[in-house]
Amino acid sequence: MTFNLRIVLVEPLYQGNVGSVARAMKNFGFSDLVLVKPCKLENEARALASHAKDLLENAKIVTCIEEAIEGADVVVATTGITGMKTDEHIRMPPYTPRELKEKFKGTSGTVAVLFGREDNGFTNEELRMSDMIVSIPTSDIYPIMNLSHATTIILYELSQVETGEQELADGFDLRLLYEHIGELLDDIQYPEHKKEKTHLMFKRIFGRAQLMPREVQTLRGFFGRIQQLIK
């Protein structure tokens, strides 16, 4: 049983940041780096990667977030902006990196942590793809951190996760569960204007709960039985 951490950089603008992230990953013993439509990676990236050039050269390059998180059991998105409307669930509730470490204590599986663009982060639609939100506590005067610095803090905390026997539910099965919830909301004719928020709320709840494989199967069977009775 192992805890696998995947770092995903979404459309990074500056090659120096990408090189610095690769170096920080090697500092803390991680190697799974995925880049979504990155900038050109040339001499500056290699120079700042230093002895992590191999990690930089072996990074997986993809064209979309969906491809980047394929195979991950839990998807965590980082954001420097929190405190938005709580009833929308998009950026709430945020965990600190230390709290995130505690959440994964004793578990095994693959966790993908997403970092957004240096200039404008993530769109709300992209944040909806995540199961959990993490935000680094910073000064209100200047809350947005440099990409490589933020990544280093997350790497430091998660490098201390103590792997255990609690196996995280397979990410593919979780996606099926979320699809099932969407179908059920349609079946019960849930108010259209509330549907998206409610669906995301369930996703955030189950993301925080860190469901085990058997729990996901039981929930899918439970929702399926409800659908049968409705029909």
Secondary structure, 3 states (H helix, E strand, C coil): CCEEEEEEEECCCCHHHHHHHHHHHHHCCCCEEEEECCCCCCHHHHHHHHHHHHHHHCCEEECCHHHHCCCCCEEEEECCCCCCCHHHCCCCCEECHHHHHHHCCCEEEEEEEEECECCCECCHHHHCCCCEEECCCCCCCCCCCCHHHHHHHHHHHHCCCCCCCEECCCHHHHHHHHHHHHHHHHHCCCCHHHHHHHHHHHHHHHHHHCCCHHHHHHHHHHHHHHHHHHC
